[in-house]
Amino acid sequence: MDSLWNSYTANVGYAISQLCIAIIMGGLYFLAPTERSTRYWALSGLLSVFGSTLTAFSISKFGHLPLIIGSTMMIGAMTAKWWGTQAFFGKKPAYIGWYLILGFFIVYSLVVLLQFTIAVRTLLFSIMLALLMFLNVVEVVGARKLKLSFANSLVIIAYTLAAADFILRGILSVSGSIDLSPQSHDPINVFGLYLIPMWCNLLGSLGLLLMYFESIIHEKEHLATHDELTKLYNRRALVNLGRREVDLAHRYQRPISIFMLDIDNFKMVNDTYGHDAGDKVLRTVSQALSKACRNTDIIGRYGGEELCIICPQTTKEEATSLGGRLLEAMRNLHHPACDNRQVTCSLGLYAWDPHTDLAASWEAMLHRADTALYAAKAAGRNQMLQYNIESDNPLR
């Protein structure tokens, strides 16, 4: 059994594990070619396979070139993994990665050709790999700002352990505590150089894979509840949220206000400047309204150019003040897509008071806000009207 328990055997296992990772990541890339992160992660796996294979060749038979190229490819593999993590979070791959690879190649070549001890080579290689693994951890922690999921945590733990393993191995190599020869049967060498990194890379790659699927699920959930054009809530999500907030208002006897908003003369914008210009106006209006609203307000696209704003725990006076800010925000907008012209809006408001009004359903509240909106448009647009429950009609 001792003949099998050596660096060569462990290296084969490491290479096979990296090949599996490369195949999985490559498959994901071919399924979604626009996703750059999986391309880098697949490249990382392939470089690891070739790099670990080359470093196992005997220097006495093949010279120093396989060791130098193989070690550099291993550094390139971890750099590609770092680039993939950056791409996953929407960043451009850092050019400093090329300098790290080139710098390592030059320094490592000199160390090998000048016949420094194997301990020095191991220390240089270990420190560089640990640095790149740490950079992966920094990317994940920085992007998530400590709001970690299971997948993110798995990546952080795996690469932190791998970095610690390489640093420890580098220290032990300098102290002469382990046998570093390729034929080594030293468990510390076999575990430290191959098996622990293999397990950590598998766990880290699994974490990256789970992060990828997490993002797909999150995007799917977002598309299910948000309007693609305006990025606001879509009608289905708006109705569900509206019903929930109305139920809460009834249960806890809290006020609630609902706005219906319509962009004035929007059909004329589409007819005159085209639907592309209309889409740009709608996006700009949605962004401006989102900024003018409070964090607790719920804003969504109800249909066409009609938007709805739900204001939980908001009295008539507070809603009137908010409506004034919304109108002012629209009046201050000038749209380059349609000759920099001003595009105004009309507002209909219904404010439910638990102390004076009878309980009303979400549909009834929405209908009253919509009635006030159409009255505002009929009265000349670019204004807000409130629905008065006592006279059952909209008032200024």
N, C-alpha and C positions, 0 to 999 in steps of 0.2 A: 504493500500500500504506500510505503514511503516514496517509491519511485513515481507514483502518480501525484503525490502531495508536493508539488513544486511550482515554480513561477510559470513554467510553460503551460501546465494544465490549467492553472488559474487564468492565464492570459487567454486561452481558448474560450473558457466560459465567459470572460468579460467581452471578448469580441462578438460572441454569439448574441449576448444580451443587447449589445449596441446595434447589431444588425437588425434585431427584432424591433428596436425603437425606431431605427431609420425606416424600416418598411411601413410601420404604423403611421409615422409622421408623413412619410412620402405619400401614402394612400390618402391621408387627409388633404394634403396639398393638391393632389390630382382631382379630388372631389370639389375643392374650392380654390382654384388657382390664384384668385385675387388675395387670398389670405397669406401674407408674407411670413408670418411667424412660423407656420408649419414648414415652410420651405427651409428656413434657417435651422429649425430643429431636426429636420430630416438630414440636412447636410452635416449637422453636428454628429449624428449617429454614424454616418458613413465615414467621416474623418476619423472618428474614434476606432472604427473597425480596422481601417488601413493603418492608422497610427500605431495602435497596440500590436498589430501583427508585425510591422517593421521593427519596432523596438525589441521584439523577441529574437531577432536574428543575431547570431553570434558575430561579434566584431572581428574575431580572428579569421572567420571565413569570408565575410562580406565587406570588411572595412568599416569605417566610421559613418559612411553616408546613410545607411538605413536607420541607425540610431538617431542621427541628427534630424533627418526628415520625419521619421516616425514621431519623435518627441515634439517637433514643431507642429505636426498635424494634430497631435493631442491637444496642444495649446490652441490651435485653430478651431478644433471641435468645441472646446469650452467657450471660445470667443463667439462662435456661431450661435451657440445656445443663448449667450447673453444678448446678441443681436436679435434673436427670435423673441426673447422676452421683452426687449425694447419695442419691437414691431407690434407685439401683442397689445401693448399699452398705448399704441398710436404714436410712438416716437420714431425718429429716423435713427438707424444704426449708427453708433458713435464711431467716427473715423479713428479715434484713438485705439480702437481694437487692432487696426492694421499696424500701428506703431508698436503695440505690445507683441504682436506676432513676429514682426521684423526684428525688434529689439531682442526678443528671446532667441530667435534663430542665430543672430550674430554672436550674442554672448555665449549661448550654449555650444555653438560651433567652436569658439575659441577655447572653452573649457574642455571640450572633448579632444580637440586637436593638440592642445598643449598638455594633454595627459594629466589633467587634474584628477584627483581621486574620485571614485564612484560616489563617495559621500557628498562631495561638492556638487556633482551633477544632480544627484537626488535632491539635495537641498534647493537648488535653483528651480528644478522642475516642480517640486512640491509647493514652493512659495508662489510660483506663477499660477498654478492650477487653483490654489486656495484663494488667491486674489480674484480670479475670474468667477469662481463660485460665490464669493462674497458679493461681487458686483450683481450677480443674479438675485441674490437675497435683497440687496439694496433696492433694486428695481421693483420687486414685488411689494416690499414694505412701503416704499415711497409712493407707489401708485395707489395702494389701498389705504394708506394713512392709518394703519393699525386696525382697520375694519376687515378682519381676516375671515375667510371662509375655510372650510375643510381643505379645499384644493390649495389655496394660498399657503395655509399653515404647513401642508405636506411639503410643498416646494421649499419653504424656508427651513424646515427642520432637516430635510434631506441634504440640502446643499451646505447648511451650517455644519452638520456632522461630517460631511465629506471634506469640507475645508479644514475642520479641526483635525481630521485623520491625516491629511497630507502635511499639515504643519507639524504634528507630532512625529510623523514618520521622518520628516526632514531633520528634526532635532535629534531623533534617535540615530539617524544615519551619521550625523556629524560626531556624535558621542561614541560611535562604534558599537552600539548596543545590538545591532541586527546584522544578519548576513544579507548583503545586497546582490549577490551573484545570481545570474539567470537560473542556475541550477539549484538555487536555495531551497532547502526544506524548512527554513525558519518560519514558523506559523505567523510571527509578527510581520515578516516581510510579505508573505503570501496574502494574509488577511489585509494588511495595511495598504498594499499597492494595488491589489486586484479585487478581492472579495468585498471588502467594505465599500470601496468606490463603486463596484458593480451594483451592490444593493442600493446604495444611496442614489446612483444615477437612475436605476429603475424606478425608485420611489419618486425622485424628482421629476422624471419624465412622465410618470403617471399623474403627478400633481399638475404639470403643465397641460397634459391632456384633459384633465378634469377642469382646469381653468378655461380651456378652450370651449368645452361643452357647457360650462356655466355661462359663458358669454353668449352662446347661441340661445340657451334657454331664456336668459335675461332679455335678449333682443326680441325673441318671439313673444314673450310676455308683454314687452313694451309695445310692440306692434299691435298686439291684441287690444290694448287699452288706449293707444294714442293715435292721433291723426297724423298721417305720414307727411302732409304738407306743412301744417302749422306747428307740429310737435306738441299740440295741446291734447287734452283728453278727447277721445272720440265720443260719438253720441251714446253708444252702449255703456261705456265706462261712466259718462256723465250722468246718465239716468240712474245707474246703480248707486253712484256716490250721492246723488241728489235724494234718492229715496232713503238712504241710510241717514243722511243729515236731517231730513225732515222727521224721521222716526225718533232720532235723538232729541230734536227740538221739542217734540211732543212729550217724550218721556220725562225730560228734565225741565220742562217749561222754560225753554230758552228762546230768545228771538232768533229769527233767521230771515235773511233777505236774498232775493233772487233777481238778477238782471237778465234781460234779454237784449242783445245788442245786434244791430244790423248796420253794415257799411252802406252809407248813402251813395246812390247812383252807381253801384258796383257794375251793373250790366253795361252802363255806358263806358266804363273803363275797359271791360272786356271787348266790347264792340269796336271801340276806337283804337285801342292800343294792343289788343290781342290777349289771349288767355295767359300767355307767359307773363305779361305785365301784370295781369290780374292776380296771378299766383304770387308774384313778388310783393304786391300791395298787401295781400292777405297775410303773408308771412311777416311783413314789417309791422302791420297792425297788431298781429298776435303777440309779437315780441314786446311792442310798446305797452300793450294792455297787461301783459305778464309782469312787467316792471312796475306798472302803476298799482297793481293789486298787492294785497298783503300776503304774507306767507300762508296764512290760514285760509285764504280764499281758493276756491276751486274753479278753474276756468277751462272751458272746452268748446270745441266746434260742434254746434248742434246740427248744422247742415248748410251747405253753400257758403254764403258770406254771413251767416247768422251764428253768433256766439252766445254762450250762456255762462254766467258767473254766479256761483253759489257762495254766499257769505254767511257761514255759521256764526251764531252768537253775535249778530249784528243788528242793531236797532235801526229804525227808520232814519233817525238823525245821522247815525254813523254811515248808513248806506247812501244817504243823500250827499254827504260830504265826499264819499268815495266816487259816486257818480259824477260829481263835478270835476274831480281829478281825472277821471277817465275821459270825459269830454275834452278837457284842456289838453290832455296828452295827444288825443287825435287831432285837434286843431293845430298843434305845433308840428305835426308831421307833414313833410313834403316829399313826394315820391319821385325819384329820378326815372323810374320805369315808365311814368306817364307825364313827361315834360315837367317834372318837379312840381306838379300841381298838388293842391291840398285835397285830401280825401277825409271827409267828416263821417260821423256815425250818429245813429239815433239810439236812445236807451229807453227801455221800459223796466220799471222797478216795482216789485211787490215785496213789502216788508211785513212779515207776520209777527204780531205781538201776542204772546201767550196770555196776557192779562185782559185783552180787549176783544180779540178775534176768536171765533170758533175754530176748532181743529180743522185743518184742511189737508188733503193728500198732496203728494208731490205733483201729481198731474194737475190738480186745481191751482196750486201756486204757480206752476209754470204757465198755465193758460192765462192767469191774471197778469203775469209779467209780460206775456206775449201780447195781450190786449193793450196794455199800456204802450208797448213798443209800436204797434200799428197806429195808435193814436198820435204818438210823437212824430211818426213819418207823415201822417196825414196833416199834422199841424205845421209842417214846413221843414222837417228834418233838423239835424244838427242840434238836438236838444234831448232832455230827459223828462219823461212824465211818470208819475207814480200812480199806482192803482189804489183807489180809495174804497175800502171794503164797505164803508157806510153807505155811500151813494152808488156802489157797484159800477164805478166808471173811473177812467184815468183823470188825474188832476196834475197841474204843474206843481 
